[in-house]
Amino acid sequence: MNVREIRELFPILHQEVNGNPLVYLDSAATSQKPVQVIEAVDRYYREYNSNVHRGVHTLGTRATDGYEGAREKVRKFINAKSIEEVIFTRGTTTSLNTVAASYGRANLSEGDEIVISYMEHHSNIIPWQQVAKATGATLKYLPLQEDGSISLEDVKETVTSNTKIVAIMHVSNVLGVINPIKEITKVAHENGAIMVVDGAQSAPHIKIDVQDLDCDFFALSGHKMCGPTGIGALYGKKHLLEKMEPIEFGGEMIDFVGLYESTWKELPWKFEGGTPIIAGAIGLGAAIDFLQEVGLENIEAHEHKLAAYAMEKMSTVEGLTIYGPKDSSQRAGVVTFNLNDVHPHDVATVLDAEGIAVRAGHHCAQPLMKWLNVSATARASFYLYNTEDEIDKLVSGLIKTKEYFSDVF
């Protein structure tokens, strides 16, 4: 399936914005959805909308089969050992909060260390800040190299026998850096720590094998991988999940409720209190089918090609600063930049007038912005439906932006 054929499957891409063909370069924030996903969600609501697990009627059985079938698709997608290790959540943020609140609070105490990095998304910083405050543990930050990457030497120096949790993003949503998670996990385990991976920016773009990575927890979001919003998954090694307590209580997750004591269902359902995100899970399952049809290897290769092309073309724009590794082979399909003294929001506004959608702001990574010594940046992010022609339009738009503000000032 080539890019032209892929683009035909995304209805939203076939429109004009401000009189120009839409150029959507904001997939790191949320990806667009192919017709297969839209139709799968629509079909659930039109044909077999029902709650899951509890009903024995036909619609309930079909809904349960769709929901649990999606769990099996997630399991295969990340190569987890069993469905007991796949918990449906609202997304990466909820997944990371679940690990922090359940595992972290129960297993940390004063003198213990939590190691994260300066590049982390807020959803992989704030939960650990809160756990550290509650338990007396110490929060430590991995230093970054000049290009924003993480060196294994620094990992080995920072992670100690006191470290109990290492929590690192697989791919940076700002710098595009692809972190050596397998190697970091090895260092964590050698020191008796568990490894928590924020996979929000990696699962949509590269093939994930949690058994090969040997990570203890892995979080992903459906809406960044062609699925619906409000659905995601948390992978956890079974022996860890079995010892963890739920953080939400109510229907679905219980086995027996008495007046003063209750017991929980087995994995994975003990972590899924209340009516689950049924349509979202079914949509995520359809998204996984689509991504596997295209091929994660093909998606990764396409994005590396786009990143290399973008780095080359954007580097010709005078006054443009690009953040992150200069070697495009070391980054995912994300290019974050600033243009002279023009505020990123102004850059994004002018580009929007040209029909080009980019993200501007701190990207939920304020510690990283401070490390970069900037208040904000603009970001173009690519996915399987983007083309080199769209990057050319971005470059033309940046030149127009530069000329416009040169005239203004």
Secondary structure, DSSP 8 states (H G I E B T S, - for coil): --HHHHHHT-GGGSSEETTEE-EE-BTTT-----HHHHHHHHHHHHH----SSS--SHHHHHHHHHHHHHHHHHHHHHT-S-GGGEEEESSHHHHHHHIIIIIIHHH--TT-EEEEETT--GGGTHHHHHHHHHH--EEEEE---TTS---HHHHHHH--TTEEEEEEESB-TTT-BB--HHHHHHHHHHTT-EEEEE-TTTTTTS---HHHHT-SEEEEEGGGTTS-TT-EEEEE-HHHHHH---SS-SSSSEEEE-SS-EEE--TTGGG--SS--HHHHHHHHHHHHHHHHH-HHHHHHHHHHHHHHHHHHHTTSTTEEEES-S-GGGB-SEEEEEETTB-HHHHHHHHHHTTEE-EEE-TT-HHHHHHHT-S-EEEEE--TT--HHHHHHHHHHHHHHHHHHHHH-
